[in-house]
Amino acid sequence: MAEITAKMVSDLRAATGLGMMECKKALVEAEGDLAKAEEILRIKSGAKASKMAGRVAAEGIIGSFVAGGVGALVEVNCETDFVAKDPTFIALATAAAKAVVEANPADVEALAAVVVDGEAVEEIRKAAIAKLGENMTIRRFVRYETDGAIATYLHGAKIGVIVDFKGEEQVGKDVAMHVAASKPICVSKDQVSADVLEQERKIYTAQAAESGKPADIVAKMVEGRINKFLAEVTLLGQPFVKNPDVTVEKLLAEKGASVKAFAMFVVGEGIEKKVVDYAAEVAAAAQL
């Protein structure tokens, strides 16, 4: 049997990022062959990842990457906020965003196979799972490629915004920050869906009808409410968060800038989190 030295264990740990005991066991199994031991750990890491796949991952971060006129946001989820702050997990999110920018994958499944800096995104994910012991998923991404400029803004890594715009760099940053704070649903009123407008119109019509005013007055009241709604939900119609005396539309006009599109991700948005009643669990255990 080959002698397993501390240096061998240290080298394998540096190469894989896994625990010391896991590395030592793999070296013993591989009879001291470092390459074979690394292969063993990769296989076991994949098995560990698959076992965790059913666990809810609703925490995480938004990763971003911009290169020239191409930018991306990626939501990567894990199980706890503690792991979301780990450098290995953060590196996974950054690598995923970089892969989206460089390879333009069709979907999350295609993203998994993209090789970035010499390693497939899926292998980076499995290695992170093996090291940190939590399920991790790449949930979604958005990619913009433009002849203008790209701005991104991350608010504590839990909210991410990307903006496709033309104008000075500071304008793009300000608009991205505004989107994170005011959460518009689209750039301009012509982009609001007909279904959304129809639903709002029905509600406002029913409310105005209760006033008992003549039909023509009710119609004007409804249109007034619709216009107010459009100003509230569209980027251009909203008061600029850093100066509420002007709308974003006016700000852009003053700066000779324009916004083509934006997207915002909020970590865990729409994921049903499991609520654990620890008191009930303890009480049930006490009865065993």
N, C-alpha and C positions, 0 to 999 in steps of 0.2 A: 504493500500500500504506500502510495506517495505521501511524503511529508507535506502537510498543509501549514505553511508559514503565515505569520501575521501580515507580512507584506503582500502575500498572494490574496489574502482576504481583503486587505485595504485596497489593492488594485481593482479587484472585482467590485467592491463597494463603490469605488469612484466611477467605474464604468457603467454601473447599473443604477446607482442611487438607492439600492435596497439595504435592508438591515444586515448587521454583521453576522448574526447566526444563520440567516438565510443564505448568505454568501458562503459561509463555511460549509454548510450542509451540501450546497451545490458543488463545491470544490471536492469534497469527499466523494460524492457520487460520480464526479467526472475524473476522479483519480488524479487531481492536480492540473488537469488541462483547462486553462483559463478560458479559451474560446468555447469549449464544450460546456463549461460551467455557466457561461453567460447565456448560451443557448438554452440550457436547462431552466435558468431563471426566467427567460422570456416565455418559455412554454408554460411554466407555472404561473407567471404573471397573467397570462391570457386566461388561464383557468380561473384564477382569483377574480379577474374582472367579470367573467361571465356569471360567477356565483353571486356577484353583487348587483347584477343588472336589474333585478326586480325591486331594489330599494329606492325609495323616493329621493330624488336629488332636486331640491327646490331652492337651495342657496346657490351662491356662485358669484361670478363677476362678468362684466362686459369687457371683452378685449378689443383693441383697435389697432389698425396698422394702415399707414398711408405711404405710398411711394409715387411721387409725381402726381399725375392726374387720376390715380386710382386709390380708392380707400375702402375699408371694410370694417364692419362691426360684427362681433361674434358673441353670442351668449353661451357660456360654458357653466354647467351646473354641478354642484356637489351636494353632500348631505348636511354639512354644518358650516357655519360662518367662520369657525376656527380654521378649517382646511382652506376656505376661500381666500384666506390671507397668506397662505403658505407660498413661498417663492416657486416651488415646483408646479403648483396649480396655476399660478399667474403665468409661468412660462408656457404652460399648455395653451392657455387662452391667447397669448401673444403669437405662438406658433400657428395656431388655427387661423387667426386673422391674417397672418402673413401668407399662409397657404391659399386663402381665399383671394387675396390680391394677386398673387403670382399665377395661380392656375385657373381661376374663374370656374370653379366646380359647379355642376348643375344643381346639386342639392347636398344635404348633410351626408348622405351615404357616399356620394362621390368624393366629398371632402376627406373622408376617412382614409382614402387611398392615396391622397396627394402627398408627395415627398417634399418636405421642407428642411433645408439644411442637412440633407442626407438621411432623413428618417421619416417614415410615413406618419401622418397625424394619428392614425389609430394605434400605432406602436407607442407613440409619445403618451397617448391617453392611458393605455394599459400599464405602462411603466409608472405613471403617476398614481394610478389606482393601487398598484402593488406596493408602492412606497408609502402612501398616505392612508391606505386602508378604508377608503370610501368609494362608493359608486360615483362615477363622473360621466356626464353626457354633454355632447355638443348639440345644443337644442336648435339653434337657428343662426342665420347670418344674413347680412345685406351687403351688397357690393355696388359701388358707384364708380363709373369710369367717365371722365368728363374732359372737355376741352377748356373748361374753366379751372376752378380750384376746389379742393376738398378741405372741409373743416370738421374737426371732431371735438367733442367735449364729454368727459367722463366725470360724473358727480359721485365721488366716493366709490367708484367702480360698480355701483349698483344701478346707475342710470347712464346710458350711453346714447349719444346723438351724433349723427353724421349729416353733413350738409353739402350739397352740390351747389356752388354759387359762383358768381363773377363779381370781382371787386377786391378791395384791400383785405389783407389777411385778418386784420382786427375786426372787420365787419363780419366775416365768417365766424370767428370765435364768439362774437357777441350774439349772433343769431342762434348758434348752437346752444349757448347758455340759456338764451330766451326760450328755446323749444323745451329744454329740460325743465325750466321753471313753470312755463305756462301751458305746455302740453297741447298745442294745436293738433288738429287731425289731418290737415292738409295745407297746402300753400295758399290757394286762393278759393274764392267762393264757387267758381265754376267747377271745382274738383269735388265738391260735396255731392254725394250720391243722391239721386232722385228719390230713392227709398227713404233715406234719412230725412230729407226735406218734407216729404209727404207725411211722414209720421209726426214731425214737429208741427206741421200745418194743422193736422187733425187735432192735436192737443190744444194748440193756441185758439183754434176756431171754437172748440167746445168751451174753453175758458172765457173767451170774449162773448160768446152767446149768452152766458149767464148774467152779463151786465144789463141785459134788456135793451140795449141800444139798437138803433136802426141797422139794417143789414149793411148799408154802405159804410157806416162808421165801424161796424164789426170787421169788415173787410180791410179797412185801413189799419185797424188795431192789429190784425193778424199779420199784415205785411210789415208793420213796424217791429213786431216781435221776431219775425223771420229775419229781418235785416240785422237785428241785435244779435240773434243766434249766430248768424254767419260771421259777424265781427268777433264773436267770442271764440269760435272754433277754428278760424282760419288764421294762419300765420300773419298774412298781410293786414288783416283787420284788427289784430290785437294791439293794445297799448304796449310799447316797448318796455321790457321789464326794468331796464336801467334808466328810463326816462318816460314815465307814463303819459307825459303831455304830448307825445308823438306816437303815431302808430308805427309798426314795423315797416309798412308800405312807405310811409313818409321818410323814415330813416334811410331806407334803401335808395329812395329817389334823391335824397340830399347827398348821399355818398356815391351816387352813380353806380350802384350795385344792383344785383338781382339774385333771386333764389330760384333754382330750377326744381329741386326736390330735397326732401329731408326724411330721415327715419329715426325713430327712437325706440330703444329696447329698455325694459325694466326687468331686472332679474327676478325670475320666479313668477312673472305676470301670467295668470291663468292656470298655474300649476296648483293642484289641490294638495295642500300640505297635510301630512298625517299628524293629528293631535294626540299626544301620548298623555294619558292620565296616570302619572307615576304613583299617586296615592292609592288608586284602585289596584294597580299592579302589586304594590307592597301588601295591601290588605288581602289580595287573593293569594299571594305567596305565603302569608302567615297562616292561612287556613289549610295549607297542604300538610 
